[in-house]
Structure formats: structure tokens, C-alpha cells
Amino acid sequence: MAWIVLLVAGAMEAAWAVALSESRGFKRLWPSVIFLVTSVLSLAGLSIAMRDIPTGTAYAVWTGTGAALTVLWAFGTRKEKATQAKALLLSGLVACVIGLKVVA
């Protein structure tokens, strides 16, 4: 269960990163509200997951999941150009996150 909570918290990290960008420096209300809510949910999920998962592993999976999903969102919305190099590096990041789960 801790791993599911951790992955959801990582997804919330991606959500707050996107919302933070869309808030334009907290000048837009709804993206700012989404940022605040998802950042609290993300940190709460990380905290809950750390009850059962070692800190280093949990933090690495949390940030890796959030980073990967944020990049995928940027690719999907065409705010960032997807290249072969970026896809290869993103695959490596995902492989490392999976590897941490396997050896945990």
C-alpha cells in the first residue's frame, strides 16, 4: 500500500509542478489553488509512504515519478519538444525508479 501512496504522491508532485508553472508567479487564481492543494497532498503522501519505505528510496521514487510525469505532460501538451535523447534519458529515469522498487 505504501508504494501505491508513494506513486500517487509522485503524480501529485507532477500536478503541482504544472500548476505552479500555469499560475504565472501566483498571478492566476485557479492554478495557484491547484498548486497549493496538490503540493500538500504530495508531501502528505510522501510522509505516509515513508512510514514503510526508507527515506532515500521513497524520496528518489517520489522525485523521479514526479519528474517523469512532468516531462511527459510537457511532451503531450507540446510545451516541450520530445527528442530521442530526451526519451532515452526519461526511459533511464523510469528504469531507475523501477529498480529502486525491485531492490527495496
N, C-alpha and C positions, 0 to 999 in steps of 0.2 A: 504493500500500500504506500510506503514511503516513497518508492520510486515513481509511482503514478503522481503523487502530490508534487514531487520534485519536477517532473516533466511539465505538469500544468503550471507550476511556478515559473519555469523557464519560458513557457508560452506567454505568461503574463509579463515577463520581462520584455519580450519582443513587442508586446502590445503597448507597454508604457514607453518604450523607445520610439515607436512610430508616433504615438500620441504626443510625445514631447516635441518631436520634430514638427508635427502638424500644428502645435499650439503657437508656433512663431514667437517664442520667448514669453509664453503665457499671456499672449495678447488675444487669443481666441478662446472663448469660454469652454465649449464642449470638449475639444481636445485636451484642454487643461484639466477638466474634471475627470476625463478618462485616464489621463496620466496619473492623477492622484489616487484614484481607485485601484488601478491595475498595479501601481507601484507598491501600495500597501498589501494587496493580495499576493503579489510576487514575493515580497520579503516574508510575509507570514507563512506562505507555503514552504519557502526555503528553511525557515526556522523550524517548522513542524517536521520536515524531512530530515533535518539534522539530528533529530532525536534518535534515529536509527541508522543513518548513513554518516560515515566520518566526514568531518568538516571539509577537508581538502577535496575529497571526491565529490561531495554534494555541491560545493561552490564551483568546481570545474564543470560539472554536468549542467548546473544551472546557467552559468555564463555561456557555455558552449551551445546549449539549446537555444537560449535567447539570441545569441549572435547568429546562429544558422537560420533561425526563423526570420530574423530581421532582414538578413540578406535575401532570403527567398522572397519575402514580401516586396523588397525593393526591386528585385528582378521581375516579379509578377505585375507590379504596378508601373514598370518601366521607368522608375526613378533612378535606377542604376542599370548600366548595361551589363548583361550577362556575357562573360567571355569564357573560353575554355580554361584559361588559367584560374579564373575565379571559381569555376565549377570544380576543378580539380582540388583546389585548396579547401573549398567548402566540403567536399567529399572526405578529405583528410580530417577535417574538424569533426564531422559526424562520426567517422570511424573511431576517432579518439574517444568521443563521448560513449560510444557503444563499448569500446574496450574497457573503459573505466567501470562500466556496469558489469561486464563479464568478470573482471578480476576483483570486484568489490566483495 
